[in-house]
Amino acid sequence: MGIEYTYNDRTGLIVMQPSGTISFDDVIEYEEMFMRDHPSPPQYVEVIRMEEVEDVVFSYSSYKAVICAIEKWKRFGHKLTLFCAFTEKHKEMTDLLLPIFQNIDISIQVCYSEDELQEILTALNLRAS
């Protein structure tokens, strides 16, 4: 497991770079760490770069906890999440995650290429780091 991120407090852009096998517990830990380290961000856009993810592991016991964490994340200032799913493997992983976000009505979009990601970020006046 590993989730690293960069945050531009001027633009509100978070670039999340998970690697290895990711679990719900990892996502909860990342969200709690970000909210602790950045207690008053403006509305922000989150880019989730899936390139280094090998697998996603779901645990029913932590499902409710991740839903609660994402709900808090949403109230914290979330504007949009962009999933980068550039390979077939990462498209499949993202397809597994999308229903979780859709169930809590969080704004998400999947980018299937770097060009598509950059086009969206440009339209939002943001740049990925």
VENRA-V224396 format. One line per field, one symbol per residue. phi: phi as a letter, one per 30 degrees, with the letter a starting at -180 (. if undefined). psi: psi as a letter, one per 40 degrees, with the letter a starting at -180 (. if undefined). burial: 1 if it has 9 or more other ideal C-beta (glycine too) atoms within 8 Angstrom, else 0. A space follows every 10 residues. Layout:
phi=???
psi=???
burial=???
//
This chain:
phi=.abcbcbcdd ciccccbdbi cccedddddd dddddddbdb ddebccccdd ecdcabccbe dcdddddddd ddedddkdca ccdcbdcded ddddeddeed dddchcdbbc ccadddeddd dddcibbdc
psi=ihhiiihhed dfhhhhgiia hhiddddddd dddddddgef iaiihhhhhe dehdihhhhd dedddddddd dddddeehdi hhhhgeiddd dddddddddd dddefihiih heiddddddd dddefihi.
burial=0010101100 0111111111 1111111111 1101100100 1001111111 0110010010 0110111011 1111001101 1111110001 1011011101 1101010111 1000011101 110001010
//
